[in-house]
Amino acid sequence: MKLIDWIKHRVSSELQTADSEVVKQLLKNFEDSLKTSIQFIDLESNFIVIEHNDVFYVTIDRAKRQRIVTSRYGTFITKEEILENIEGVEDFASLGKTLVVNMSNIKKYHSHNGTLFFDLDALHSVQIQLKLIPYVIKQVGQENDLYSPLNYQYAPLNTKKV
């Protein structure tokens, strides 16, 4: 949700009849929400605020010097260094030099090809290196693995494969 939309909503619903204590509490709530969110300006100069738990993953395009934030609300591109906003946040893990993933948002994964799925419709997914799969299994659980060796059939090299 864009910051301005959030403020408009809060202003219209609470500040019309608010006293100074309500305003102070509202500002404290706003300050607290900023501590649990990523804030940045996207390439269209919009100020974006996304709660940590709504972020799926952040990728870094080093050639273009861009950060791409994929979230429940869509994908946003910024030139700002935003990874410091999520350093130390418990659910986020670096899975390579250019990928930071919110591990709590992984719904399923495929251990054979290294795909992480963030929704069951497979609209949001990302590839990781296969050497990182043991870490994902430990964090997300074996029961969320879509790969089953029973789905693949053995065929000797000298026979025609179907």
Phi, psi and chi 1 to 4 in degrees:
 res  aa     phi    psi   chi1   chi2   chi3   chi4
   1 MET       -  134.5  171.1 -178.0  -84.1      -
   2 LYS   -69.6  145.5  -67.9 -176.5 -179.2  178.3
   3 LEU   -56.6  -43.9  177.5   62.6      -      -
   4 ILE   -63.4  -36.9 -167.1   69.3      -      -
   5 ASP   -65.7  -41.5  -65.1  -26.0      -      -
   6 TRP   -63.0  -45.2 -176.8   83.5      -      -
   7 ILE   -64.6  -43.5  -69.6  173.4      -      -
   8 LYS   -59.1  -43.6  -77.3  179.8 -174.1  176.5
   9 HIS   -62.2  -47.4  172.6   71.4      -      -
  10 ARG   -66.8  -39.9  -61.5  -61.6  -74.5 -137.1
  11 VAL   -64.5  -46.8  165.7      -      -      -
  12 SER   -66.1  -33.4   65.6      -      -      -
  13 SER   -90.7  -29.2   64.2      -      -      -
  14 GLU  -117.3  -31.7  -66.8 -173.2   26.6      -
  15 LEU   -86.0   -9.0  -68.6 -177.6      -      -
  16 GLN   -63.4  -35.9  -68.7  175.5   -9.6      -
  17 THR  -123.0   26.6   59.7      -      -      -
  18 ALA   -85.3  146.4      -      -      -      -
  19 ASP   -99.6 -178.4   61.4    7.8      -      -
  20 SER   -64.6  -33.2   64.2      -      -      -
  21 GLU   -66.8  -38.3  -72.3  -57.1  -46.5      -
  22 VAL   -66.0  -41.1  171.1      -      -      -
  23 VAL   -63.7  -42.9  171.8      -      -      -
  24 LYS   -61.7  -43.0  -73.9  178.9 -174.2  176.3
  25 GLN   -65.9  -39.1 -175.4   60.7   41.0      -
  26 LEU   -62.9  -42.4 -178.6   61.8      -      -
  27 LEU   -66.4  -37.0  -69.9  173.1      -      -
  28 LYS   -65.3  -42.4  178.7  165.4 -179.3    4.2
  29 ASN   -61.4  -40.8  -68.1  -13.8      -      -
  30 PHE   -63.6  -44.3  176.0   67.7      -      -
  31 GLU   -61.5  -43.0 -177.7 -178.1  -25.9      -
  32 ASP   -63.7  -39.4  -68.7  -15.6      -      -
  33 SER   -68.7  -30.6   72.0      -      -      -
  34 LEU   -67.7  -28.3  -72.7  179.2      -      -
  35 LYS   -70.6  -23.9  -68.4  176.8 -175.7  174.3
  36 THR  -110.2   31.1   61.2      -      -      -
  37 SER  -143.7  165.3   64.4      -      -      -
  38 ILE  -102.7  129.9  -62.4  174.2      -      -
  39 GLN  -120.1  134.8  -46.1   92.4   36.7      -
  40 PHE  -162.0  168.0   58.2   90.9      -      -
  41 ILE  -106.7  125.6  -62.5  174.0      -      -
  42 ASP   -81.0 -178.1   67.9    4.5      -      -
  43 LEU   -67.6  -18.3  -67.0 -177.8      -      -
  44 GLU   -94.6   13.7  -75.5  104.9   35.7      -
  45 SER    67.7   25.3  -60.9      -      -      -
  46 ASN   -89.1  137.4  -63.4  -46.3      -      -
  47 PHE   -84.1  119.8 -175.2   70.5      -      -
  48 ILE  -112.5  135.0  -52.9  -67.4      -      -
  49 VAL  -125.4  121.4  177.6      -      -      -
  50 ILE  -128.8  127.1  -56.1  174.1      -      -
  51 GLU   -62.6  146.7  -65.9  -70.9  -34.9      -
  52 HIS   -53.9  -43.0  -72.0  156.8      -      -
  53 ASN   -72.5   -8.0   58.5   -2.1      -      -
  54 ASP   -94.9   -6.7  -67.7  -30.2      -      -
  55 VAL   -87.5  129.6  174.7      -      -      -
  56 PHE   -85.3  -56.8  -66.3  142.2      -      -
  57 TYR  -160.5  162.0   57.2   91.3      -      -
  58 VAL  -125.4  127.1  178.0      -      -      -
  59 THR  -112.7  154.4   54.2      -      -      -
  60 ILE  -117.3  124.0  -58.9  166.6      -      -
  61 ASP  -100.8   96.8 -177.0  -16.6      -      -
  62 ARG   -66.4  -33.4  -67.0 -173.7 -169.4  -85.0
  63 ALA   -64.5  -42.0      -      -      -      -
  64 LYS   -93.8   -3.5  -65.4 -179.2 -177.7  177.1
  65 ARG    57.1   47.4  -64.5 -176.4 -177.1  169.2
  66 GLN  -122.7  152.3  -64.4  176.8  -18.9      -
  67 ARG  -113.7  131.8  -81.3   56.1  172.2  171.2
  68 ILE  -113.6  115.1  -58.6  144.4      -      -
  69 VAL  -101.2  118.6  179.3      -      -      -
  70 THR  -105.7  125.0  -56.9      -      -      -
  71 SER  -139.7  179.8   72.7      -      -      -
  72 ARG   -60.2  -26.3  -65.4 -176.6 -158.5  -72.6
  73 TYR   -95.7    2.0  -54.7  112.4      -      -
  74 GLY   125.6 -169.0      -      -      -      -
  75 THR  -111.5  133.5  -58.7      -      -      -
  76 PHE  -125.8  142.7  -55.9   94.1      -      -
  77 ILE  -118.5  134.2  -58.2  172.3      -      -
  78 THR  -140.2  158.5 -177.9      -      -      -
  79 LYS   -98.3   -4.6  -66.6 -130.0  179.0 -130.1
  80 GLU   -74.7  153.2  -67.0 -176.7   30.8      -
  81 GLU   -83.4  101.9  178.1   55.8   57.1      -
  82 ILE  -105.2   -7.6   59.3  172.5      -      -
  83 LEU   -66.1  -25.1  -63.3 -178.6      -      -
  84 GLU   -66.8  -21.3   59.1 -132.9   12.4      -
  85 ASN   -70.0  -21.5  -70.4  -15.4      -      -
  86 ILE  -116.3    2.2   54.6  178.8      -      -
  87 GLU   -63.7  131.3  -78.3 -179.0    4.4      -
  88 GLY    85.8   -8.5      -      -      -      -
  89 VAL   -73.7  128.8  175.9      -      -      -
  90 GLU   -56.2  -41.6 -175.5  175.6  -44.1      -
  91 ASP   -79.3  -14.9  -65.8  -25.7      -      -
  92 PHE   -90.2  138.5  -74.4   87.4      -      -
  93 ALA  -137.8  141.4      -      -      -      -
  94 SER   -84.0  118.6  178.8      -      -      -
  95 LEU  -114.6   65.2  -62.1 -179.6      -      -
  96 GLY   117.4  176.9      -      -      -      -
  97 LYS   -75.1  -22.0  -66.7  179.9 -178.4  178.4
  98 THR  -122.8   18.4   61.2      -      -      -
  99 LEU  -142.1  127.4  178.4   66.2      -      -
 100 VAL  -122.5  126.0  177.2      -      -      -
 101 VAL  -118.2  140.0  173.7      -      -      -
 102 ASN   -85.1  100.0 -172.7  -19.6      -      -
 103 MET   -62.7  -28.9  -59.9  -59.9  -74.5      -
 104 SER   -72.0  -15.2   65.1      -      -      -
 105 ASN   -95.7   -0.3  -78.4  -24.3      -      -
 106 ILE   -74.8  119.9  -62.5  172.6      -      -
 107 LYS   -87.6  -46.5  -59.1  -67.4 -175.3 -137.9
 108 LYS  -144.6  165.5  -61.7  -76.4 -176.4 -176.9
 109 TYR  -148.0  162.0   61.2   92.0      -      -
 110 HIS  -119.6  106.5 -165.4  -75.4      -      -
 111 SER   -72.0  -17.8   62.7      -      -      -
 112 HIS   -81.8  -32.8 -170.3   67.0      -      -
 113 ASN  -116.1   -0.6   66.3   12.7      -      -
 114 GLY    77.5   31.2      -      -      -      -
 115 THR   -99.9  132.6  -54.8      -      -      -
 116 LEU  -106.5  132.8  -53.6  179.1      -      -
 117 PHE  -112.1  130.5  -62.2   97.5      -      -
 118 PHE  -103.2   -6.7  -64.1   91.8      -      -
 119 ASP  -147.8  159.1   51.7   35.2      -      -
 120 LEU   -76.6  -12.7  -61.9  178.1      -      -
 121 ASP   -84.8   -2.6  -60.5  -30.9      -      -
 122 ALA    61.5   26.8      -      -      -      -
 123 LEU   -75.2  -33.2  -65.1  174.2      -      -
 124 HIS  -118.4  110.3  -63.0   98.4      -      -
 125 SER  -146.1  161.2   63.0      -      -      -
 126 VAL  -147.6  146.9   67.9      -      -      -
 127 GLN   -92.7  140.4  -68.9  -72.3  129.3      -
 128 ILE  -127.4  167.7   63.1  169.0      -      -
 129 GLN   -69.8  142.7  -63.7  175.5   -2.4      -
 130 LEU   -62.6  -27.2  -68.9  177.5      -      -
 131 LYS   -67.8  -13.9   67.9 -179.3 -178.7  179.9
 132 LEU   -92.1   -6.6  -62.7  169.6      -      -
 133 ILE   -59.6  -41.4  -71.0  -64.3      -      -
 134 PRO   -57.0  -36.6  -26.7   35.6      -      -
 135 TYR   -65.5  -42.6  176.6   76.0      -      -
 136 VAL   -63.7  -43.0  171.9      -      -      -
 137 ILE   -58.9  -43.0  -68.2  170.8      -      -
 138 LYS   -64.3  -40.0 -177.5  178.2  175.9 -174.8
 139 GLN   -80.1  -39.3  -63.6  -62.7  -46.7      -
 140 VAL  -100.5  -28.2 -179.8      -      -      -
 141 GLY   105.2  142.4      -      -      -      -
 142 GLN   -62.4  -31.6 -177.8   71.4   40.3      -
 143 GLU   -66.6  -15.4   67.3  -83.2    3.5      -
 144 ASN   -94.9    7.2  -67.3  -46.3      -      -
 145 ASP   -81.2  126.4 -169.2   -4.5      -      -
 146 LEU   -82.7  -16.1  -65.0  173.6      -      -
 147 TYR   -77.1  134.3  171.8   70.3      -      -
 148 SER  -134.7  123.0  171.2      -      -      -
 149 PRO   -62.1  -18.2   -0.6    0.6      -      -
 150 LEU   -71.9  -16.8  -59.3  176.1      -      -
 151 ASN   -76.7  -12.7  -68.5  -18.3      -      -
 152 TYR  -112.5  136.0  -63.2   90.9      -      -
 153 GLN  -104.2  145.1  -65.0 -178.9  -14.2      -
 154 TYR   -82.7  133.7  167.6   74.6      -      -
 155 ALA  -135.8  122.2      -      -      -      -
 156 PRO   -58.9  155.6  -19.3   29.0      -      -
 157 LEU   -62.8  -27.8  -68.0  175.7      -      -
 158 ASN   -91.4    5.1   59.0   -3.9      -      -
 159 THR  -112.3  156.8   61.9      -      -      -
 160 LYS   -74.4  130.3 -174.7  175.6  179.1 -179.7
 161 LYS   -90.7  142.1  -64.9  178.8 -176.4  172.9
 162 VAL  -104.1      - -177.0      -      -      -
